[in-house]
Amino acid sequence: MDPGCLVRSVGDLYCSSPIDGDAAEDEPRRVGAETVGIILAGPNAERKRQYHVQFLNNVVWWVNAGEIEPYNEW
């Protein structure tokens, strides 16, 4: 999975606090199962098994590799 690839969440994804400390209190804290997104960045030295994904509901999160799968519904 590389930047630009479409993915979908395997299950519901939750966040208990604002991402990077800059999100407003009303920011979404859940991405529903099978929500489609695009990979913005892949794993790096700091986040070895995580992908930076922008989901269709405009939530941009770092997610673990096991929380997403390729979206192949063409």
C-alpha positions in Angstrom: 0.0 0.0 0.0 1.5 3.2 -1.2 0.5 6.9 -1.1 -2.4 7.5 -3.5 -3.8 4.0 -3.0 -7.5 3.7 -2.0 -8.2 1.7 1.2 -11.1 1.0 3.5 -11.3 0.6 7.2 -11.6 -3.1 8.3 -13.8 -2.2 11.3 -14.9 0.9 13.2 -11.9 3.0 14.1 -11.9 5.2 17.3 -9.8 8.0 18.6 -10.0 9.1 22.3 -8.3 12.5 21.9 -7.8 15.1 19.2 -5.1 14.2 16.7 -1.8 16.0 17.1 -3.5 18.2 19.7 -4.9 20.7 17.2 -8.4 19.3 16.5 -11.5 21.0 17.9 -13.6 19.2 20.5 -16.3 18.5 17.9 -14.0 16.7 15.5 -15.1 13.2 14.7 -13.8 10.5 17.0 -14.9 7.5 14.9 -14.5 6.2 11.4 -17.1 3.6 10.5 -16.3 0.2 9.2 -15.7 0.0 5.4 -15.2 3.8 5.1 -13.0 4.5 2.1 -9.9 6.7 2.2 -6.7 7.5 0.4 -3.2 6.9 1.8 -1.4 10.2 2.2 1.8 8.7 3.6 3.2 5.3 4.5 5.2 4.0 7.4 8.3 5.9 8.4 11.0 5.8 11.1 8.7 7.3 13.7 5.5 5.3 12.7 6.8 2.0 11.5 3.5 0.2 10.9 1.1 3.1 10.4 -0.4 4.9 7.4 -1.6 8.5 7.2 -5.1 8.2 5.7 -7.7 10.7 4.7 -11.1 9.1 4.9 -14.1 10.2 2.8 -15.7 11.9 5.9 -12.6 14.2 5.9 -11.0 12.6 8.9 -7.2 12.4 8.5 -5.6 9.9 10.9 -2.6 7.7 11.3 -3.9 4.1 11.4 -2.3 0.8 12.0 -1.6 -1.5 9.0 -4.1 -4.0 10.3 -6.9 -1.5 10.5 -7.1 -0.9 6.7 -7.2 -3.0 3.6 -6.9 -2.2 -0.1 -10.2 -1.0 -1.7 -10.7 -3.1 -4.9 -14.3 -2.5 -5.9 -14.0 -1.3 -9.4 
